[in-house]
Amino acid sequence: MRPGIALIRPRHLSLRARLTLTYGGLFLVAGLVLLGVTYALFDQQLARGGPQVLTKTGVIRDGSPEEVTEQSAREQAKAMGDLDAWARRQRADMHEAATASLVTQGSIALLVAGGVAAGLGWLIAGRVLAPLDRVTETARRIAGAPAADRGLHERIALHGPDDEVKRLADTFDTMLERLDRSFDGQRRFVANASHELRTPLTLGRALVEVAMHRADASPDVLRLGETLLEINLRHERLITGLLLLARSESEITDRAPVDLADVVGHVAVQTVAEADAAGVTVRTEAAEAVTAGDALLLERVVQNLVENGIRHNSGPGGWVRVACRADGANAVLEVGNSGPAVPPHQVPALFEPFRRLGSDRVITSGGAGLGLSIVRSIARAHGGTVTARPRTGGGLQVTVTLPSSQVTAPV
């Protein structure tokens, strides 16, 4: 396909329309067949009745024959011929008028009856397909939820006779119930496992710090302690990310107005030390952009994007640009950074957990590979979207679009 030429997909008729056309078409075909049979029988009946001509012949009265002259015989033959021709013309005119009346009035009646049948077929098809529309609307609401596990609590709960449609709805409800239990169990497992793993990590860090602060600690012990603390810190980041990911996939019930400009300024101050150490400049262009949601989660969105831009940059001389603005009914956050070129086909994989550019599953000191996954989950929980595209000169441009507080704030 050449650029600039959009593929126009033809619109197909709905099932209700196709059923109506089928009903109407079958009725019209049956009506045409009936009209044709009626016409054939009517024409056959007319063809049986020919012109009946009565003639008068000579008779003998009182024993004397009536004389018929040759001239009178010719006149009688001519009169009979004229009478026969007139009768045939009358028969043809009657046949033509009757046929025209039958075809015209029959066609009109057939069209009227066909229209009534199509209307009744439309109403009947709508009544029959109403349960399917209910199934479709429920599935559409679930599919349009901001996260995969949102809306799974909904059920069709179709009432009616135990037919094919009700069995379909019951099967759909059973599938939703199993999916809902599966997602709930997964979230609880991640949260519980993360909490349980925090305890030994905290204990291990405390033991390492105690060993490092002993007066007789040798340089080798100090170096080993620093390495162990760094490893411990990476694991804590991973567990914190898992906890945040599990929390962000839950529904946000308590919402409050949050100005993204304040969040951007706060995060820019927090990341100054890391940006200076990497030789990266963080530039902010914060305009008022008020949304509604969880302030801590929204701060995590900005922080993850800024840290991602710093860690995956081109090194000294690189930059990260953070901007926010109001765009109609939306609050828009944009974070762009310099850095290596990003293949466009790898951009969707960056939002998957534990995925980073150029590797499948990586956990390094730069992060656990959960940053963009957390950003997407938090944005969806707030009813927003996240898009990313490679920059022409290298690096990535990430745009987060959230509903403004005037649209999402509770009344």
C-alpha positions as CSV (number, residue, x, y, z in Angstrom):
1,M,0.0,0.0,0.0
2,R,1.4,3.4,-0.9
3,P,1.8,6.0,1.8
4,G,-1.2,8.4,2.0
5,I,-3.7,5.9,0.6
6,A,-6.0,4.6,3.2
7,L,-7.6,1.2,2.9
8,I,-11.4,1.7,2.9
9,R,-13.1,-1.3,4.2
10,P,-16.7,-1.8,3.0
11,R,-19.3,-1.6,5.7
12,H,-21.3,-4.9,6.0
13,L,-24.9,-5.1,6.8
14,S,-25.9,-6.0,10.3
15,L,-27.3,-9.4,11.1
16,R,-30.7,-7.9,11.8
17,A,-30.7,-6.3,8.3
18,R,-29.6,-9.5,6.6
19,L,-32.3,-11.5,8.4
20,T,-34.9,-8.8,7.3
21,L,-33.7,-8.9,3.7
22,T,-33.9,-12.7,3.8
23,Y,-37.4,-12.7,5.1
24,G,-38.5,-10.1,2.7
25,G,-36.8,-11.7,-0.3
26,L,-38.3,-15.1,0.5
27,F,-41.7,-13.6,0.8
28,L,-41.3,-11.7,-2.6
29,V,-40.1,-14.9,-4.3
30,A,-43.1,-16.9,-3.0
31,G,-45.4,-14.0,-4.0
32,L,-44.0,-13.9,-7.5
33,V,-44.4,-17.7,-7.9
34,L,-48.0,-17.5,-6.7
35,L,-48.7,-14.6,-9.0
36,G,-47.2,-16.5,-11.9
37,V,-49.2,-19.6,-11.2
38,T,-52.4,-17.5,-10.9
39,Y,-51.7,-15.8,-14.2
40,A,-51.1,-19.1,-16.0
41,L,-54.3,-20.6,-14.7
42,F,-56.3,-17.5,-15.5
43,D,-54.9,-17.4,-19.1
44,Q,-55.6,-21.1,-19.6
45,Q,-59.2,-20.6,-18.4
46,L,-59.7,-17.7,-20.8
47,A,-58.3,-19.7,-23.7
48,R,-60.8,-22.4,-23.3
49,G,-63.9,-20.3,-23.9
50,G,-64.0,-19.4,-27.7
51,P,-66.7,-17.3,-29.5
52,Q,-70.1,-19.0,-29.8
53,V,-72.0,-18.0,-33.0
54,L,-75.6,-19.1,-33.5
55,T,-76.8,-19.4,-37.2
56,K,-80.2,-19.7,-38.7
57,T,-80.8,-22.3,-41.4
58,G,-83.8,-22.9,-43.6
59,V,-86.6,-25.2,-42.4
60,I,-89.6,-26.8,-44.1
61,R,-92.9,-25.7,-42.9
62,D,-96.3,-27.3,-44.0
63,G,-94.3,-29.6,-46.3
64,S,-92.9,-26.7,-48.5
65,P,-89.1,-26.0,-48.3
66,E,-88.0,-22.4,-47.7
67,E,-85.9,-21.2,-50.7
68,V,-82.6,-19.5,-50.0
69,T,-81.2,-17.5,-52.8
70,E,-77.5,-17.4,-53.6
71,Q,-77.3,-13.7,-52.7
72,S,-78.9,-14.2,-49.3
73,A,-76.3,-17.0,-48.6
74,R,-73.4,-14.6,-49.4
75,E,-74.9,-12.0,-47.1
76,Q,-75.4,-14.5,-44.3
77,A,-71.7,-15.7,-44.7
78,K,-70.4,-12.1,-44.6
79,A,-72.5,-11.3,-41.5
80,M,-71.2,-14.4,-39.8
81,G,-67.6,-13.5,-40.6
82,D,-68.1,-10.0,-39.3
83,L,-69.8,-11.4,-36.2
84,D,-66.9,-13.8,-35.6
85,A,-64.3,-11.1,-36.1
86,W,-66.1,-8.8,-33.6
87,A,-66.3,-11.7,-31.1
88,R,-62.6,-12.4,-31.4
89,R,-61.8,-8.7,-30.9
90,Q,-64.0,-8.6,-27.8
91,R,-62.3,-11.6,-26.5
92,A,-58.8,-10.2,-27.1
93,D,-59.7,-6.9,-25.4
94,M,-61.2,-8.7,-22.5
95,H,-58.2,-11.0,-22.2
96,E,-55.8,-8.0,-22.3
97,A,-57.8,-6.0,-19.8
98,A,-58.1,-8.9,-17.4
99,T,-54.4,-9.8,-17.7
100,A,-53.3,-6.2,-17.2
101,S,-55.6,-5.9,-14.1
102,L,-54.3,-9.1,-12.7
103,V,-50.6,-8.2,-13.2
104,T,-50.9,-4.6,-12.1
105,Q,-53.1,-5.1,-9.0
106,G,-51.3,-8.3,-8.1
107,S,-47.9,-6.6,-8.3
108,I,-49.1,-3.6,-6.2
109,A,-50.6,-6.0,-3.6
110,L,-47.4,-8.1,-3.6
111,L,-45.2,-5.0,-3.0
112,V,-47.4,-3.7,-0.2
113,A,-47.5,-7.1,1.4
114,G,-43.7,-7.5,0.9
115,G,-43.1,-4.1,2.7
116,V,-45.4,-5.2,5.6
117,A,-43.5,-8.5,5.7
118,A,-40.1,-6.8,5.7
119,G,-41.3,-4.5,8.6
120,L,-42.5,-7.4,10.6
121,G,-39.3,-9.3,9.9
122,W,-37.3,-6.3,11.1
123,L,-39.3,-6.2,14.4
124,I,-39.1,-10.0,14.9
125,A,-35.4,-10.1,14.1
126,G,-34.7,-7.3,16.5
127,R,-36.6,-9.1,19.3
128,V,-34.8,-12.4,18.6
129,L,-31.4,-10.7,18.4
130,A,-31.9,-8.5,21.5
131,P,-30.1,-10.9,23.8
132,L,-27.2,-11.0,21.5
133,D,-27.0,-7.2,21.6
134,R,-26.9,-7.4,25.3
135,V,-24.0,-9.9,25.2
136,T,-22.2,-7.7,22.7
137,E,-22.6,-4.5,24.8
138,T,-21.3,-6.3,27.9
139,A,-18.3,-7.6,26.1
140,R,-17.7,-4.2,24.6
141,R,-17.7,-2.5,28.1
142,I,-15.3,-5.1,29.4
143,A,-13.0,-4.7,26.4
144,G,-13.1,-0.9,26.7
145,A,-12.0,-1.0,30.4
146,P,-8.7,0.8,31.1
147,A,-7.1,-2.4,32.1
148,A,-7.5,-6.1,31.1
149,D,-9.0,-7.1,34.5
150,R,-11.4,-4.1,34.8
151,G,-15.1,-4.8,34.3
152,L,-14.8,-8.6,34.8
153,H,-17.2,-8.3,37.7
154,E,-20.0,-7.6,35.2
155,R,-22.4,-10.3,34.3
156,I,-25.1,-10.6,31.5
157,A,-27.5,-12.6,33.8
158,L,-29.9,-13.2,30.9
159,H,-33.3,-14.4,31.8
160,G,-35.6,-16.3,29.5
161,P,-36.1,-19.7,27.9
162,D,-33.2,-22.2,27.8
163,D,-32.4,-21.7,24.2
164,E,-29.1,-21.3,22.3
165,V,-28.8,-17.6,23.1
166,K,-29.3,-18.1,26.9
167,R,-26.8,-20.9,26.8
168,L,-24.3,-18.6,25.1
169,A,-24.9,-15.9,27.7
170,D,-24.5,-18.3,30.6
171,T,-21.2,-19.6,29.1
172,F,-20.0,-16.0,28.8
173,D,-20.9,-15.3,32.4
174,T,-19.0,-18.5,33.5
175,M,-15.9,-17.4,31.5
176,L,-16.0,-13.9,33.1
177,E,-16.3,-15.4,36.6
178,R,-13.2,-17.6,36.0
179,L,-11.2,-14.7,34.6
180,D,-12.2,-12.5,37.5
181,R,-11.0,-15.0,40.0
182,S,-7.8,-15.6,38.1
183,F,-6.9,-11.9,37.9
184,D,-7.8,-11.4,41.6
185,G,-5.6,-14.3,42.6
186,Q,-2.8,-13.0,40.5
187,R,-2.9,-9.6,42.1
188,R,-3.1,-11.0,45.6
189,F,-0.2,-13.3,44.9
190,V,2.0,-10.5,43.6
191,A,1.2,-8.2,46.5
192,N,1.6,-10.9,49.2
193,A,4.9,-12.2,47.6
194,S,6.3,-8.7,47.4
195,H,5.5,-8.0,51.0
196,E,7.0,-11.3,52.1
197,L,10.2,-10.7,50.2
198,R,10.7,-7.3,51.7
199,T,11.3,-8.7,55.2
200,P,14.4,-10.8,54.3
201,L,15.8,-8.0,52.1
202,T,15.4,-5.5,55.0
203,L,17.1,-7.9,57.4
204,G,19.9,-8.6,55.0
205,R,20.6,-4.9,54.4
206,A,20.7,-4.4,58.2
207,L,23.2,-7.2,58.7
208,V,25.4,-5.9,55.9
209,E,25.4,-2.4,57.3
210,V,26.2,-3.6,60.8
211,A,29.2,-5.6,59.4
212,M,30.4,-2.6,57.4
213,H,30.3,-0.3,60.4
214,R,32.3,-2.5,62.7
215,A,35.6,-1.0,63.8
216,D,37.6,-4.0,62.6
217,A,36.0,-4.2,59.2
218,S,38.7,-4.7,56.5
219,P,38.7,-3.0,53.1
220,D,37.7,-6.3,51.5
221,V,34.6,-6.5,53.8
222,L,33.7,-2.9,53.0
223,R,33.9,-3.5,49.2
224,L,31.9,-6.7,49.6
225,G,29.4,-4.9,51.7
226,E,29.0,-2.1,49.0
227,T,28.4,-4.8,46.4
228,L,25.9,-6.6,48.5
229,L,24.0,-3.4,49.3
230,E,23.9,-2.5,45.6
231,I,22.4,-6.0,44.8
232,N,20.0,-5.6,47.7
233,L,19.0,-2.2,46.4
234,R,18.2,-3.6,42.9
235,H,16.0,-6.3,44.5
236,E,14.2,-3.7,46.6
237,R,13.5,-1.7,43.4
238,L,12.2,-4.8,41.8
239,I,9.9,-5.6,44.7
240,T,8.7,-2.0,45.0
241,G,8.0,-2.0,41.3
242,L,5.9,-5.2,41.5
243,L,4.0,-3.8,44.4
244,L,3.3,-0.5,42.6
245,L,2.4,-2.5,39.4
246,A,-0.2,-4.5,41.4
247,R,-1.5,-1.4,43.0
248,S,-1.8,0.6,39.8
249,E,-3.9,-2.2,38.2
250,S,-6.5,-1.7,40.8
251,E,-9.4,0.7,40.3
252,I,-8.7,4.3,41.5
253,T,-11.7,5.1,43.7
254,D,-10.4,8.1,45.7
255,R,-9.6,10.9,43.2
256,A,-8.4,14.4,44.0
257,P,-7.3,17.3,41.7
258,V,-3.6,17.1,40.8
259,D,-1.7,19.7,38.9
260,L,0.9,18.0,36.7
261,A,3.0,21.2,36.7
262,D,3.6,20.8,40.4
263,V,4.5,17.1,40.0
264,V,6.9,17.9,37.1
265,G,8.7,20.5,39.2
266,H,9.0,18.2,42.2
267,V,10.3,15.3,40.2
268,A,12.8,17.5,38.4
269,V,14.3,18.5,41.8
270,Q,14.4,14.9,43.0
271,T,16.3,13.7,39.9
272,V,19.0,16.5,39.8
273,A,21.6,14.3,41.5
274,E,21.1,11.4,39.1
275,A,21.0,13.6,36.1
276,D,24.2,15.4,37.1
277,A,26.0,12.1,37.7
278,A,25.0,11.0,34.2
279,G,25.9,14.3,32.6
280,V,22.3,14.8,31.4
281,T,20.4,18.0,31.5
282,V,16.7,17.9,32.5
283,R,14.6,20.8,31.0
284,T,11.1,21.4,32.2
285,E,8.3,23.3,30.4
286,A,5.4,23.0,32.9
287,A,2.2,24.7,32.2
288,E,-1.0,24.2,34.3
289,A,-2.5,20.8,33.6
290,V,-5.0,19.7,36.2
291,T,-6.2,16.1,36.3
292,A,-7.9,14.0,38.9
293,G,-6.5,10.9,40.6
294,D,-3.9,9.5,43.0
295,A,-1.1,12.1,43.5
296,L,1.5,9.5,44.5
297,L,0.8,7.3,41.5
298,L,0.9,10.3,39.1
299,E,4.2,11.4,40.7
300,R,5.5,7.8,40.0
301,V,4.5,8.2,36.3
302,V,6.6,11.4,35.9
303,Q,9.4,10.0,37.9
304,N,9.6,6.7,36.0
305,L,9.6,8.6,32.7
306,V,12.3,11.0,33.7
307,E,14.5,8.3,35.2
308,N,14.0,6.2,32.1
309,G,15.1,9.2,30.0
310,I,18.2,9.7,32.1
311,R,19.3,6.1,32.3
312,H,18.8,5.4,28.6
313,N,20.4,8.5,27.3
314,S,23.5,9.2,25.1
315,G,25.7,10.0,28.2
316,P,27.3,13.4,28.9
317,G,25.7,16.1,26.8
318,G,22.4,14.4,26.7
319,W,19.1,15.9,27.7
320,V,15.6,15.1,28.9
321,R,12.7,17.4,28.2
322,V,9.6,17.2,30.5
323,A,6.5,19.3,29.5
324,C,2.9,19.3,30.6
325,R,0.0,21.3,29.3
326,A,-3.8,21.4,29.1
327,D,-5.3,20.3,25.8
328,G,-9.0,20.8,25.7
329,A,-10.6,18.2,28.0
330,N,-7.2,16.5,28.6
331,A,-4.1,17.0,30.6
332,V,-1.0,16.0,28.5
333,L,2.4,15.1,29.8
334,E,5.3,14.8,27.3
335,V,8.8,13.4,28.2
336,G,11.4,13.2,25.5
337,N,15.1,12.4,25.7
338,S,18.2,12.1,23.5
339,G,19.8,8.7,23.2
340,P,20.4,5.8,20.9
341,A,18.0,5.1,18.0
342,V,15.0,3.0,18.9
343,P,13.6,0.7,16.2
344,P,9.9,1.4,15.8
345,H,9.0,-2.3,15.9
346,Q,10.5,-2.6,19.4
347,V,8.5,0.3,21.0
348,P,5.4,-1.8,22.0
349,A,7.7,-4.3,23.7
350,L,9.1,-1.6,26.0
351,F,5.8,-1.5,27.8
352,E,5.9,-5.1,28.7
353,P,7.2,-6.1,32.2
354,F,10.9,-6.9,32.4
355,R,11.5,-5.8,28.8
356,R,14.1,-3.3,27.8
357,L,15.6,-2.3,24.5
358,G,18.0,-4.8,23.1
359,S,17.3,-7.5,25.6
360,D,14.4,-9.8,26.6
361,R,14.5,-10.0,30.4
362,V,17.0,-7.8,32.1
363,I,17.5,-6.6,35.7
364,T,20.4,-4.3,36.1
365,S,21.4,-1.4,38.2
366,G,19.6,0.8,35.7
367,G,16.2,-0.6,36.8
368,A,14.1,-3.7,36.8
369,G,12.4,-3.2,33.5
370,L,9.1,-2.2,35.0
371,G,9.2,1.5,34.5
372,L,7.1,1.9,31.4
373,S,4.8,-1.0,32.4
374,I,4.0,0.9,35.6
375,V,3.4,4.1,33.6
376,R,0.9,2.4,31.3
377,S,-0.9,0.7,34.2
378,I,-1.2,3.9,36.2
379,A,-2.4,5.9,33.1
380,R,-5.0,3.3,32.3
381,A,-6.2,3.3,35.9
382,H,-6.8,7.0,35.6
383,G,-8.7,6.6,32.3
384,G,-5.8,7.8,30.2
385,T,-3.5,6.5,27.5
386,V,0.2,6.3,26.8
387,T,1.9,6.5,23.5
388,A,5.6,6.3,22.5
389,R,7.4,7.0,19.3
390,P,11.1,7.1,18.3
391,R,12.7,10.5,17.8
392,T,14.4,11.2,14.5
393,G,17.7,12.0,16.1
394,G,17.6,9.1,18.5
395,G,15.9,8.6,21.8
396,L,12.2,8.3,22.7
397,Q,9.2,10.6,23.0
398,V,6.5,9.4,25.4
399,T,3.1,11.1,25.7
400,V,0.7,10.5,28.5
401,T,-2.9,11.8,28.0
402,L,-5.2,12.0,31.1
403,P,-8.7,13.4,31.4
404,S,-8.8,16.8,33.0
405,S,-10.2,17.2,36.5
406,Q,-13.3,19.0,35.1
407,V,-14.2,15.7,33.3
408,T,-13.1,13.1,35.8
409,A,-13.4,14.7,39.2
410,P,-16.3,13.3,41.3
411,V,-19.2,15.6,41.8
